[in-house]
Amino acid sequence: MSEQVFPLDGFNTLESDVRSITQQTRPKEQKKPQEEQRSEKTSVIKRAWQHFTVILAVEIVVKIKAIARIEGFSIRDVVEKFLRDGIARYEQKHGVVTNRKKSIDDIL
């Protein structure tokens, strides 16, 4: 087999183009909304978490997952935001929700 010889015409310009592209300063990567949200939460307050299971219509689950994926948040973040907003609307109408545990003196 004979070796093929390729002309090097244009190689120098191609090499300089590649070098100029690779030597350009890259813009800093922007934080995703999820990363910003988490850093704010952890720096401001420590939260206690509790596992909570709920059964929802498939249509709602699909939309929540889509919103989380599109916006870059976790499903938990999206569901928690929706629940907080719903609780806030309820409290505007009915007053602040508290743990209304009765005292033993109230019962006996």
LUMDOVEX-637752 format. One record per atom (N, C-alpha, C): x, y, z; atom name. Coordinates in nm, 2 decimals. Each point is the difference from the previous one (the first is absolute). Example, Ala and Ser with C-alpha at 12.3 -4.5 7.8 and 13.67 -1.06 7.14 Angstrom:
# residues 2
REC     c1     c2     c3 at
REC   1.32  -0.57   0.78  N
REC  -0.09   0.12   0.00 CA
REC   0.09   0.12   0.00  C
REC  -0.04   0.11  -0.07  N
REC   0.09   0.11   0.00 CA
REC  -0.08   0.11   0.08  C
END
This chain:
# residues 108
REC     c1     c2     c3 at
REC   0.08  -0.12   0.00  N
REC  -0.08   0.12   0.00 CA
REC   0.09   0.12   0.00  C
REC  -0.04   0.10  -0.07  N
REC   0.07   0.12  -0.01 CA
REC  -0.06   0.10   0.10  C
REC   0.08   0.09   0.06  N
REC  -0.05   0.10   0.09 CA
REC  -0.06   0.11  -0.08  C
REC  -0.11   0.05   0.05  N
REC  -0.06   0.12  -0.06 CA
REC   0.06   0.12   0.06  C
REC   0.02   0.10  -0.09  N
REC   0.05   0.13   0.05 CA
REC  -0.11   0.10  -0.02  C
REC  -0.03   0.07   0.12  N
REC  -0.11   0.10  -0.01 CA
REC   0.06   0.13   0.00  C
REC  -0.05   0.09  -0.09  N
REC   0.06   0.13   0.00 CA
REC  -0.04   0.08   0.13  C
REC   0.09   0.08   0.04  N
REC  -0.01   0.07   0.13 CA
REC  -0.05   0.15  -0.03  C
REC  -0.05   0.02  -0.12  N
REC  -0.05   0.13  -0.03 CA
REC  -0.12   0.03   0.10  C
REC   0.01   0.12   0.06  N
REC  -0.11   0.04   0.09 CA
REC   0.02  -0.06   0.14  C
REC   0.10  -0.08   0.03  N
REC   0.02  -0.06   0.13 CA
REC   0.03   0.11   0.10  C
REC   0.09   0.09  -0.04  N
REC   0.04   0.10   0.09 CA
REC  -0.11   0.09   0.04  C
REC  -0.09   0.03  -0.09  N
REC  -0.12   0.09   0.03 CA
REC  -0.10  -0.08   0.09  C
REC  -0.01  -0.13  -0.03  N
REC  -0.09  -0.08   0.09 CA
REC   0.06  -0.01   0.14  C
REC   0.13  -0.02   0.01  N
REC   0.06  -0.01   0.13 CA
REC  -0.01   0.13   0.08  C
REC   0.02   0.11  -0.07  N
REC  -0.02   0.13   0.07 CA
REC  -0.14   0.02   0.04  C
REC  -0.10  -0.04  -0.08  N
REC  -0.14   0.01   0.04 CA
REC  -0.03  -0.08   0.12  C
REC   0.05  -0.12   0.01  N
REC  -0.02  -0.09   0.11 CA
REC   0.06   0.06   0.13  C
REC   0.13   0.05  -0.02  N
REC   0.06   0.06   0.12 CA
REC  -0.07   0.12   0.05  C
REC  -0.05   0.09  -0.09  N
REC  -0.07   0.12   0.05 CA
REC  -0.13  -0.04   0.07  C
REC  -0.07  -0.11  -0.05  N
REC  -0.12  -0.04   0.06 CA
REC   0.03  -0.06   0.14  C
REC   0.10  -0.08   0.01  N
REC   0.03  -0.07   0.13 CA
REC   0.06   0.10   0.10  C
REC   0.06   0.10  -0.04  N
REC   0.06   0.10   0.09 CA
REC  -0.09   0.11   0.05  C
REC  -0.12   0.00  -0.06  N
REC  -0.10   0.11   0.04 CA
REC  -0.04  -0.04   0.14  C
REC  -0.02   0.11   0.08  N
REC  -0.05  -0.02   0.13 CA
REC  -0.14  -0.05   0.00  C
REC  -0.03  -0.10   0.08  N
REC  -0.13  -0.05   0.00 CA
REC  -0.08   0.07   0.10  C
REC  -0.13   0.03  -0.03  N
REC  -0.08   0.07   0.10 CA
REC  -0.03  -0.09   0.12  C
REC  -0.01   0.06   0.12  N
REC  -0.03  -0.08   0.12 CA
REC  -0.13  -0.06  -0.02  C
REC  -0.01  -0.13   0.05  N
REC  -0.13  -0.07  -0.01 CA
REC  -0.10   0.07   0.10  C
REC  -0.12   0.02  -0.05  N
REC  -0.10   0.05   0.09 CA
REC  -0.06  -0.11   0.09  C
REC  -0.03   0.05   0.12  N
REC  -0.06  -0.10   0.09 CA
REC  -0.14  -0.03  -0.04  C
REC  -0.03  -0.12   0.02  N
REC  -0.14  -0.04  -0.03 CA
REC  -0.09   0.05   0.11  C
REC  -0.13   0.02  -0.03  N
REC  -0.09   0.05   0.10 CA
REC   0.00  -0.09   0.13  C
REC   0.01  -0.13  -0.03  N
REC  -0.01  -0.10   0.11 CA
REC   0.12   0.02   0.10  C
REC   0.12   0.03  -0.06  N
REC   0.12   0.02   0.08 CA
REC  -0.01   0.12   0.08  C
REC  -0.05   0.11  -0.06  N
REC  -0.01   0.13   0.07 CA
REC  -0.10  -0.02   0.12  C
REC  -0.11  -0.07  -0.03  N
REC  -0.11  -0.02   0.10 CA
REC   0.06  -0.08   0.12  C
REC   0.07  -0.10  -0.03  N
REC   0.05  -0.08   0.11 CA
REC   0.11   0.08   0.08  C
REC   0.08   0.07  -0.07  N
REC   0.10   0.08   0.08 CA
REC  -0.06   0.10   0.09  C
REC  -0.11   0.07  -0.05  N
REC  -0.07   0.09   0.08 CA
REC  -0.07  -0.07   0.12  C
REC  -0.06  -0.11  -0.02  N
REC  -0.07  -0.07   0.11 CA
REC   0.10  -0.04   0.10  C
REC   0.11  -0.06  -0.04  N
REC   0.09  -0.06   0.10 CA
REC   0.07   0.11   0.08  C
REC   0.02   0.12  -0.06  N
REC   0.07   0.10   0.07 CA
REC  -0.09   0.08   0.09  C
REC  -0.12   0.01  -0.03  N
REC  -0.10   0.08   0.08 CA
REC  -0.05  -0.08   0.12  C
REC  -0.06  -0.12  -0.03  N
REC  -0.06  -0.08   0.11 CA
REC   0.02  -0.15  -0.03  C
REC   0.00  -0.07   0.11  N
REC   0.01  -0.15  -0.01 CA
REC  -0.14  -0.05   0.01  C
REC  -0.04  -0.08  -0.09  N
REC  -0.13  -0.05  -0.01 CA
REC  -0.01  -0.15   0.05  C
REC  -0.11  -0.03   0.07  N
REC  -0.02  -0.14   0.04 CA
REC  -0.09  -0.06  -0.11  C
REC   0.02  -0.12  -0.04  N
REC  -0.07  -0.06  -0.11 CA
REC  -0.08  -0.12   0.06  C
REC  -0.11  -0.03  -0.06  N
REC  -0.08  -0.11   0.04 CA
REC  -0.05  -0.07  -0.13  C
REC   0.01  -0.13  -0.01  N
REC  -0.05  -0.07  -0.12 CA
REC  -0.15   0.01   0.00  C
REC  -0.06   0.03  -0.11  N
REC  -0.14   0.01  -0.01 CA
REC  -0.05  -0.06  -0.14  C
REC  -0.08  -0.10   0.01  N
REC  -0.04  -0.07  -0.12 CA
REC  -0.14   0.04  -0.04  C
REC  -0.02   0.03  -0.13  N
REC  -0.14   0.04  -0.04 CA
REC  -0.02  -0.07  -0.14  C
REC  -0.13  -0.03  -0.02  N
REC  -0.04  -0.05  -0.13 CA
REC  -0.07   0.11  -0.08  C
REC   0.05   0.02  -0.12  N
REC  -0.05   0.11  -0.09 CA
REC  -0.05  -0.06  -0.13  C
REC  -0.08   0.08  -0.07  N
REC  -0.04  -0.04  -0.14 CA
REC   0.13   0.00  -0.09  C
REC   0.01  -0.09  -0.09  N
REC   0.11  -0.02  -0.09 CA
REC   0.03   0.14  -0.07  C
REC  -0.11   0.06  -0.04  N
REC   0.01   0.13  -0.08 CA
REC   0.08   0.10   0.08  C
REC  -0.03   0.01   0.13  N
REC   0.07   0.10   0.09 CA
REC   0.15  -0.04   0.02  C
REC   0.03  -0.13   0.02  N
REC   0.13  -0.05   0.02 CA
REC   0.09   0.03  -0.13  C
REC  -0.06  -0.02  -0.11  N
REC   0.07   0.02  -0.13 CA
REC   0.04   0.15  -0.01  C
REC  -0.10   0.09   0.03  N
REC   0.03   0.14  -0.01 CA
REC   0.10   0.05   0.10  C
REC  -0.01  -0.05   0.12  N
REC   0.10   0.04   0.11 CA
REC   0.14  -0.05  -0.05  C
REC   0.01  -0.12  -0.05  N
REC   0.13  -0.05  -0.04 CA
REC   0.05   0.09  -0.12  C
REC  -0.08   0.04  -0.09  N
REC   0.04   0.08  -0.11 CA
REC   0.04   0.14   0.04  C
REC  -0.07   0.06   0.09  N
REC   0.04   0.13   0.05 CA
REC   0.13  -0.01   0.07  C
REC   0.02  -0.10   0.08  N
REC   0.13  -0.01   0.07 CA
REC   0.11  -0.02  -0.10  C
REC  -0.01  -0.08  -0.10  N
REC   0.10  -0.03  -0.10 CA
REC   0.03   0.13  -0.08  C
REC  -0.11   0.07  -0.04  N
REC   0.02   0.12  -0.09 CA
REC   0.07   0.11   0.08  C
REC  -0.04   0.02   0.13  N
REC   0.05   0.11   0.08 CA
REC   0.13  -0.04   0.07  C
REC   0.04  -0.12   0.01  N
REC   0.12  -0.04   0.06 CA
REC  -0.01  -0.02   0.15  C
REC  -0.12  -0.02   0.05  N
REC  -0.02  -0.02   0.15 CA
REC  -0.03  -0.15   0.02  C
REC   0.01  -0.04   0.13  N
REC  -0.04  -0.14   0.03 CA
REC  -0.15   0.00   0.01  C
REC  -0.06  -0.12  -0.01  N
REC  -0.14  -0.02   0.01 CA
REC  -0.05   0.05   0.14  C
REC   0.08  -0.04   0.10  N
REC  -0.03   0.05   0.14 CA
REC  -0.01   0.15   0.01  C
REC   0.09   0.07  -0.07  N
REC   0.00   0.15   0.01 CA
REC  -0.13   0.05  -0.06  C
REC  -0.04  -0.06  -0.12  N
REC  -0.12   0.05  -0.07 CA
REC  -0.12  -0.03   0.09  C
REC  -0.01  -0.12   0.05  N
REC  -0.12  -0.04   0.08 CA
REC  -0.01   0.09   0.12  C
REC   0.12   0.02   0.07  N
REC   0.00   0.08   0.12 CA
REC  -0.05   0.14  -0.03  C
REC   0.05   0.06  -0.11  N
REC  -0.04   0.14  -0.04 CA
REC  -0.15   0.00  -0.02  C
REC  -0.06  -0.09  -0.07  N
REC  -0.14   0.00  -0.03 CA
REC  -0.08  -0.02   0.13  C
REC   0.05  -0.08   0.09  N
REC  -0.07  -0.02   0.13 CA
REC   0.01   0.12   0.09  C
REC   0.12   0.07   0.00  N
REC   0.01   0.12   0.08 CA
REC  -0.09   0.11  -0.05  C
REC  -0.01   0.01  -0.14  N
REC  -0.09   0.10  -0.05 CA
REC  -0.14  -0.03   0.03  C
REC  -0.04  -0.12  -0.01  N
REC  -0.14  -0.04   0.04 CA
REC  -0.03   0.02   0.14  C
REC   0.09  -0.03   0.09  N
REC  -0.01   0.03   0.15 CA
REC  -0.02   0.15   0.02  C
REC   0.09   0.08  -0.07  N
REC  -0.01   0.15   0.02 CA
REC  -0.14   0.05  -0.05  C
REC  -0.05  -0.05  -0.10  N
REC  -0.14   0.04  -0.05 CA
REC  -0.10  -0.04   0.11  C
REC   0.01  -0.12   0.05  N
REC  -0.09  -0.05   0.10 CA
REC   0.00   0.09   0.12  C
REC   0.12   0.04   0.05  N
REC   0.02   0.08   0.12 CA
REC  -0.05   0.14  -0.03  C
REC   0.01   0.05  -0.12  N
REC  -0.06   0.13  -0.03 CA
REC  -0.15   0.00   0.03  C
REC  -0.07  -0.11  -0.04  N
REC  -0.14  -0.01   0.02 CA
REC  -0.04  -0.03   0.14  C
REC   0.07  -0.09   0.07  N
REC  -0.04  -0.06   0.12 CA
REC   0.08   0.03   0.12  C
REC   0.11   0.07  -0.02  N
REC   0.09   0.03   0.11 CA
REC   0.12  -0.10   0.01  C
REC   0.09   0.03   0.08  N
REC   0.12  -0.08   0.01 CA
REC  -0.03  -0.14   0.05  C
REC   0.06  -0.10  -0.06  N
REC  -0.02  -0.14   0.04 CA
REC   0.11  -0.03   0.10  C
REC  -0.05  -0.05   0.12  N
REC   0.09  -0.04   0.10 CA
REC  -0.04  -0.14   0.04  C
REC   0.09  -0.07   0.08  N
REC  -0.03  -0.13   0.05 CA
REC  -0.09   0.02   0.12  C
REC  -0.13  -0.02  -0.02  N
REC  -0.10   0.03   0.10 CA
REC  -0.02  -0.12   0.10  C
REC   0.11  -0.04   0.05  N
REC   0.00  -0.11   0.10 CA
REC  -0.06   0.05   0.13  C
REC  -0.10  -0.07   0.04  N
REC  -0.07   0.04   0.12 CA
REC   0.08  -0.04   0.13  C
REC  -0.02   0.08   0.10  N
REC   0.07  -0.03   0.12 CA
REC  -0.09  -0.10   0.08  C
REC   0.05  -0.08   0.09  N
REC  -0.07  -0.09   0.08 CA
REC  -0.11   0.07   0.09  C
REC   0.04   0.12   0.03  N
REC  -0.09   0.08   0.08 CA
REC  -0.13   0.04  -0.08  C
REC   0.01   0.02  -0.13  N
REC  -0.11   0.03  -0.08 CA
REC  -0.10  -0.12  -0.01  C
REC   0.06  -0.12   0.00  N
REC  -0.08  -0.12  -0.02 CA
REC  -0.06  -0.05   0.13  C
REC   0.07   0.00   0.11  N
REC  -0.05  -0.05   0.13 CA
REC  -0.05   0.10   0.09  C
END
